[in-house]
Amino acid sequence: MDGPSAIPTETGRLLAVQLLSPAFPTGAFAYAQGLEWAMDCGAVRDGASLTRWIGDVLEHGSGWSDAVILSLSLRPEADHAALDDLARALCLTSERLTETLEQGAAFARVAAVLTGTPETPTALPVAVGRACAGLGLPRTDIIALYLQGLALALVQAAVRFQPLGQTEGQRILAGLSPLILQLAVRAETASEADLGGCAIGAEIASARHECMETRIFRT
């Protein structure tokens, strides 16, 4: 295909769910944004502390930055090359940069087949925005699905590392839904001036994870 074409809304809705599904082949299961170190040192040790950790990542850390970049990438006037540069600059650790670039490249490669959008490698939120812009859906829907996918990836990482249990993991994910929807609404009209965060613990965890000798996750 030479480029994206208009997609009927209902078809676009199903395709958005497919693109942002945990089953979509981006390798998300291998990444945890430093959560492994946080669990190893005891900063995250149970359902309550995991909920707080993920909530902070979503609202004050990479979740919010990605949500804004995604929102900007979904707009008709989006400069995807410039937004890719910006998304890279917002990664404060080498592992965080690796995570968004590797997942973004994998996403773009497969999404190009389904949507006709370029498979040029970019940071993940830019790749998602570029692929989903022609689906005919509200930006809030795409952003919410993206953030839910991030939250689910972190929950699943915790379930694999700790004796948390799948049921408790799903309860935690459901409990984060109001925050995810709130952030999606905020990000829908956000500008570059709204970028920024203060998830210091998560950034430290990401940096410390780079030095762990035994690791399950890549980040």
C-alpha positions in Angstrom: 0.0 0.0 0.0 1.2 3.5 -0.8 -0.3 5.2 2.2 -3.1 5.2 4.7 -6.6 5.3 3.6 -9.9 6.1 5.4 -11.1 3.3 7.5 -14.8 2.9 8.6 -15.2 3.8 12.3 -16.3 0.4 13.5 -13.6 -1.4 11.6 -11.1 1.2 12.9 -12.2 0.5 16.5 -11.5 -3.2 16.1 -8.2 -2.5 14.4 -7.2 -0.1 17.2 -7.9 -2.8 19.8 -5.8 -5.2 17.7 -2.9 -2.8 17.3 -2.8 -2.0 21.0 -3.5 -5.5 22.3 -0.9 -7.1 24.5 -0.8 -9.9 21.8 0.5 -7.4 19.2 4.1 -8.4 18.5 6.1 -5.6 20.0 7.9 -7.7 22.6 6.3 -5.7 25.4 6.4 -8.7 27.7 10.2 -8.4 27.9 10.2 -4.8 29.2 9.3 -3.5 32.7 10.7 0.1 33.0 12.8 -0.7 36.0 10.0 -2.3 37.9 12.1 -5.5 38.3 14.7 -3.5 40.4 11.9 -1.9 42.5 10.5 -5.3 43.3 13.9 -6.8 43.9 14.8 -4.1 46.5 11.4 -4.2 48.2 10.1 -0.8 47.0 7.2 -2.7 45.4 6.2 -5.7 47.5 2.5 -6.2 47.3 -0.7 -5.1 45.4 -1.0 -1.8 47.2 2.6 -0.7 46.5 2.3 -2.0 42.9 -0.8 0.1 42.3 0.9 3.2 43.6 4.0 2.6 41.5 2.1 2.1 38.3 -0.2 5.0 39.0 2.8 7.3 39.5 4.4 6.0 36.2 1.1 6.7 34.4 0.4 10.1 35.9 3.9 11.6 36.5 6.3 9.5 34.5 6.7 7.8 31.1 2.9 7.2 30.8 2.1 10.9 30.8 4.9 11.8 28.4 3.9 9.0 26.0 0.2 10.1 26.2 1.1 13.6 25.2 3.4 12.6 22.4 0.8 10.1 21.2 -1.9 12.8 21.2 0.3 15.1 19.2 1.2 12.3 16.8 -2.5 11.6 16.2 -3.2 15.2 14.9 -3.5 16.0 11.2 -0.6 18.5 11.4 1.7 16.2 13.2 5.4 16.4 12.4 6.3 12.8 13.2 10.1 13.2 12.7 10.2 16.1 15.2 8.0 14.3 17.7 10.3 11.3 17.4 13.2 13.5 18.4 11.2 14.9 21.3 10.2 11.4 22.5 13.8 10.3 22.5 14.9 13.3 24.4 12.3 12.5 27.1 14.0 9.2 27.8 16.2 9.7 30.9 18.0 6.3 30.8 19.5 4.2 28.1 17.1 1.3 28.9 14.1 3.6 28.6 15.3 4.8 25.2 16.0 1.2 24.1 12.5 0.1 25.2 10.6 2.8 23.3 12.8 2.5 20.1 12.7 -1.3 19.9 9.0 -1.6 20.6 8.3 1.3 18.2 10.3 -0.4 15.4 8.4 -3.6 15.9 5.1 -1.9 16.1 5.7 0.2 12.9 6.8 -2.9 11.0 3.7 -4.9 11.5 1.3 -1.9 11.6 2.5 -0.9 8.2 1.0 -4.1 6.7 -2.4 -3.4 8.4 -2.7 0.4 7.9 -0.5 1.3 5.0 1.5 3.7 7.2 5.3 4.0 6.9 7.3 1.4 8.7 10.1 3.9 9.5 11.3 3.1 13.0 10.3 5.7 15.6 9.7 5.9 19.4 6.6 3.8 20.3 4.1 6.6 20.9 4.9 8.2 17.6 4.6 4.9 15.7 1.2 4.3 17.4 0.0 7.8 16.6 1.1 7.6 13.0 -0.6 4.2 12.5 -3.8 5.1 14.4 -4.4 8.6 13.0 -6.5 7.3 10.1 -8.8 5.0 12.1 -11.5 7.5 12.6 -11.6 7.3 16.4 -11.4 10.0 19.1 -7.9 10.6 20.3 -9.0 9.8 23.9 -9.9 6.3 22.9 -6.5 5.6 21.4 -4.7 7.2 24.3 -6.7 5.2 26.8 -6.0 1.9 25.1 -2.3 2.8 24.9 -2.1 3.6 28.6 -4.1 0.5 29.6 -1.5 -1.5 27.6 1.3 0.1 29.5 -0.4 -0.6 32.8 -1.1 -4.2 31.8 2.5 -4.8 30.8 3.7 -3.6 34.2 1.0 -5.7 36.0 2.0 -8.8 34.1 5.7 -8.2 34.9 4.8 -8.0 38.6 2.7 -11.2 38.4 5.7 -13.0 36.9 8.1 -11.7 39.5 6.0 -11.9 42.7 3.4 -14.3 44.2 0.7 -11.8 43.3 -1.6 -14.0 41.3 -3.5 -13.3 38.1 -6.8 -12.4 39.8 -5.1 -9.7 41.9 -3.3 -8.4 38.9 -6.6 -8.0 37.0 -8.1 -6.3 40.0 -5.2 -3.8 40.1 -5.6 -3.1 36.4 -9.3 -2.5 36.7 -8.7 -0.2 39.6 -6.4 1.9 37.5 -9.1 2.5 34.8 -10.5 5.8 36.3 -6.9 7.3 36.3 -6.3 6.0 32.7 -9.5 7.6 31.4 -8.7 10.9 33.3 -5.2 11.0 31.8 -6.5 10.3 28.3 -8.9 13.2 28.5 -6.1 15.5 29.7 -3.7 14.4 27.0 -6.3 14.7 24.2 -5.9 18.5 24.2 -2.4 18.8 25.6 0.5 20.6 23.9 4.2 20.3 24.1 4.1 22.7 27.0 2.3 20.1 29.1 5.2 17.6 28.8 7.2 16.9 31.9 7.0 14.7 35.0 8.5 13.8 38.3 8.5 10.0 38.7 11.9 10.1 40.3 11.6 6.6 41.9 10.8 5.1 38.5 13.7 6.8 36.8 16.1 5.7 39.5 14.8 2.2 39.2 15.3 2.2 35.5 18.9 3.4 35.9 19.6 0.9 38.7 18.2 -1.9 36.6 21.0 -1.4 34.1 23.5 -2.6 36.7 21.6 -5.7 37.9 23.6 -8.9 37.4 20.6 -11.2 37.2 17.6 -10.0 35.3 14.3 -11.4 34.0 13.4 -8.3 32.0 15.3 -6.3 29.5 14.5 -3.0 31.2 
